Amino acid sequence: MEVTKNNMHVLFTRPLEDSEALILKFRDLGHKVSHMPVIQIEKVEYEKINFLDYKAIIFTSVNALKFLDTKLIDKKITCFCVGSSTEKKALSLGFQNVIAAEGNVRTLKELILQNFNSSDGKMLYVSGEITSSELDKNLVSLGYNVKRLINYTSKPNQQLDETFIEKLKLNMPDIVYVYSQNSALSFFKLINNYKLNDFWMNTNLMCISEKTSAVLNKIKWKKIFLFNPGEEEFLLYKI
């Protein structure tokens, strides 16, 4: 596949550790990349868990792995990951039996149904406080025994660097990626606080779901797309 005709200005809104690989990749492709984290991730203290009680563990983000003490977990446990970044993190921590989806929870659910029976034992679902879907409840409704463990939360960023804002106004992005409804809410507040409402008419908004895009519908965008994590580069060719 050829590189897009024109190099683009791309804005990522996730925390740096969640965006770093994509930032480097897009820069290598010749694109200008800006980074404006709209949320910050914080650890949540969680109850003591006897990991031996569980036959499978589910991760829907890298942060779920980052904030989990994995020393007492049998690394041969069946480990389901939502996408490649989460898979890489799991493998780096020593997990050996990793099954990864293509970046969305819907595909992850299907993989679980295909590779783990409800009779196989209890499952542990490690996630953030706010999730885009109720994976655990969906699995329970299908007869699975799933415990959800919350080990991190996200908080909105209240302030941005003023110099960054002035530079952004002079060179608005062609594309902005927003990865959750919570991020969209924070992004919308920042747009209002810094009086950026009227600057996005030539920017394509990429949202992870309709719930996410609905938050930002009041802003005038060039076009709005829905995407799954892992499709970011592919979307460049749709513009």
Protein Blocks (a to p, Z undefined) as FASTA:
>chain_A
ZZdfbacddddfbdfklmmmmmmmmmmnopacddddfbdcdddddddddfklpcbdcdfb
fklmmmpcfklpcfkbccddfblmlmmmmmmnopabdcddehiaklmmmmmmmmocfklo
ccdddddfbdfbdfklmmmmnopacddddfbdcdddfbdcfklmmmmmmmccfbdcdfbf
klmmmmmmmmmmnopmlmmmmcccddfbfklmmmmmmpccfbdcdddehilmmmmmmZZ
